[in-house]
Amino acid sequence: MKIIELENYDALSRAAADQIISALEKNKSALICAATGNSPTGTYGLLKNHFDLHPELFSDLRIIKLDEWGGLPLDDPSTCESYLVKHLTGPLQITAGRYISFQSNPEDPARECDRIQRELSLAGPIDLCILGLGVNGHLALNEPGAFLVAGPHKAELSETSLMHPMIERKGGKPSFGLTLGMADILRSACILFLVSGSKKKDILSDLMNRQISTSLPASFLWLHPNVVCLIDRNVRL
C-alpha cells in the first residue's frame, strides 16, 4: 500500500481527482467503482469541474456503484443512488448503459446480487475502485465478523453503520445493505483508498498495524499490489 499524507481534505480531494483523471487519460472507457459518503465528495466535485472543461474525457467512462442501503425507495435522500446522482453520475452525464447499480429495495435481494455479479463479470474487472474507511473498519458494507463474503451480497448492518451520517441526517433507516464483496474489490486493477474525518483516527491506527483480520475488513487491502491510500493528516492529529 502506497500511503500519502495530505495537508487537509482539499489537498486529499485534489490528489484523488488527479489520480482518477490520469486513469481516464490512459483508458477513457475505464470501469470505476464509486463509493459514497463524505470522503469522496470533494473529489467528485473536482471531477465535475474537469468535466466542464473536458467533457470528451468522460464520454466512455463506466461506473459501478459500490454498495447501497437496502429497504429504502431508490429516490430516498439517504440512498447511495441519490448521492451519486447528485455528485457523480448526474454531473458527469453517465448514461444508463454505462452504469451498474444495485436497486435499493429489490423484492429478492439475493437475485439482485446475482444480477450485479453477472453484470460485473461482463463489464469488469474494475479498473479503479474508490473506497473510504468505515469507522468500524468496514469496506463498502463488508462488515467486521467471523468471515467475509467474496461476491455481491446482502449484508446485515452493524450498529456503527446504522449511525452513518448519510442516513442519520436525511431519509429513512435501511433494514439491510447490498454490497460488492471482498473478492470483487480485491480484483480491481487499482484501489484509491481515501481516509478523512476525525472519527477515523482510532481505526486508522489499527489499520496501520498491518495485521490482517476479518474483524477489520480494510486490513485486506494490505494484500493488494496496487493501493494508493490518501490520508488527510488531520485524522492523525
Backbone hydrogen bonds, N-H to C=O, Kabsch-Sander energy under -0.5 kcal/mol:
donor,donor_aa,acceptor,acceptor_aa,energy
2,K,227,V,-3.0
3,I,1,M,-0.7
4,I,2,K,-0.5
4,I,229,C,-3.1
6,L,231,I,-3.2
12,L,8,N,-2.1
13,S,9,Y,-2.7
14,R,10,D,-2.1
15,A,11,A,-2.4
16,A,12,L,-2.5
17,A,13,S,-2.5
18,D,14,R,-2.4
19,Q,15,A,-1.8
20,I,16,A,-2.1
21,I,17,A,-2.8
22,S,18,D,-2.4
23,A,19,Q,-2.0
24,L,20,I,-2.1
25,E,21,I,-2.1
26,K,22,S,-1.2
27,N,23,A,-1.6
30,A,27,N,-1.6
32,I,30,A,-0.7
32,I,62,R,-2.9
33,C,128,L,-2.5
34,A,32,I,-0.5
34,A,64,I,-2.5
35,A,33,C,-0.6
41,T,37,G,-0.5
41,T,38,N,-0.9
42,G,38,N,-0.6
44,Y,40,P,-2.5
45,G,41,T,-1.9
46,L,42,G,-1.7
47,L,43,T,-2.0
48,K,44,Y,-2.1
49,N,45,G,-1.7
50,H,46,L,-2.0
51,F,47,L,-2.7
52,D,48,K,-2.1
53,L,49,N,-0.9
53,L,50,H,-0.5
54,H,50,H,-2.8
57,L,54,H,-1.5
58,F,55,P,-1.4
59,S,56,E,-1.0
61,L,58,F,-0.6
62,R,30,A,-2.6
63,I,98,R,-2.7
64,I,32,I,-2.2
65,K,100,I,-2.6
66,L,34,A,-2.0
68,E,178,L,-2.6
70,G,68,E,-0.5
70,G,176,F,-3.1
71,G,104,S,-2.3
72,L,69,W,-0.6
72,L,104,S,-0.6
76,D,73,P,-2.1
79,T,76,D,-1.7
83,Y,79,T,-1.7
84,L,80,C,-2.8
85,V,81,E,-2.7
86,K,82,S,-1.8
87,H,83,Y,-2.7
88,L,84,L,-2.9
89,T,84,L,-1.4
90,G,84,L,-1.0
92,L,88,L,-2.6
93,Q,90,G,-1.5
94,I,89,T,-2.6
95,T,93,Q,-0.6
98,R,95,T,-1.9
99,Y,96,A,-1.5
100,I,63,I,-2.5
101,S,99,Y,-0.5
112,E,108,D,-2.1
113,C,109,P,-2.3
114,D,110,A,-2.0
115,R,111,R,-2.1
116,I,112,E,-2.1
117,Q,113,C,-2.2
118,R,114,D,-2.2
119,E,115,R,-2.5
120,L,116,I,-2.6
121,S,117,Q,-2.3
122,L,118,R,-1.7
123,A,119,E,-2.3
124,G,120,L,-3.2
127,D,31,L,-2.1
128,L,31,L,-1.7
129,C,190,C,-2.4
130,I,33,C,-2.7
130,I,128,L,-0.6
131,L,129,C,-0.6
131,L,192,L,-2.8
133,L,194,L,-0.8
134,G,132,G,-0.6
134,G,138,H,-2.1
137,G,134,G,-2.0
139,L,142,N,-1.2
142,N,139,L,-2.8
143,E,141,L,-1.2
145,G,214,T,-1.3
153,H,179,T,-2.2
155,A,177,G,-3.0
157,L,155,A,-0.6
162,L,158,S,-1.9
163,M,160,T,-1.3
164,H,161,S,-1.9
167,I,164,H,-1.3
168,E,164,H,-2.0
169,R,165,P,-1.8
175,S,70,G,-2.2
176,F,70,G,-1.0
177,G,155,A,-2.6
178,L,68,E,-2.5
179,T,153,H,-1.9
180,L,66,L,-2.1
182,M,149,V,-2.3
183,A,150,A,-1.1
184,D,150,A,-1.5
185,I,181,G,-1.9
186,L,182,M,-2.8
187,R,183,A,-1.4
188,S,185,I,-1.5
189,A,126,I,-2.5
190,C,127,D,-1.0
191,I,226,N,-2.3
192,L,129,C,-2.9
193,F,191,I,-0.7
193,F,228,V,-2.8
194,L,131,L,-3.1
194,L,192,L,-0.6
195,V,230,L,-2.7
196,S,194,L,-0.5
200,K,197,G,-1.8
201,K,198,S,-0.9
204,L,200,K,-2.5
205,S,201,K,-2.0
206,D,202,D,-2.0
207,L,203,I,-2.3
208,M,204,L,-2.1
209,N,206,D,-1.4
210,R,207,L,-1.9
212,I,210,R,-0.5
213,S,211,Q,-0.5
213,S,216,L,-0.6
216,L,213,S,-1.8
218,A,137,G,-2.1
219,S,216,L,-2.6
220,F,217,P,-1.9
221,L,218,A,-1.8
222,W,219,S,-1.7
223,L,220,F,-1.6
224,H,221,L,-1.3
228,V,191,I,-2.8
229,C,2,K,-3.3
229,C,227,V,-0.6
230,L,193,F,-2.6
230,L,228,V,-0.7
231,I,4,I,-2.6
231,I,229,C,-0.6
232,D,195,V,-2.5
233,R,6,L,-2.8
233,R,231,I,-0.7
235,V,232,D,-2.7
236,R,233,R,-1.0
237,L,233,R,-0.7
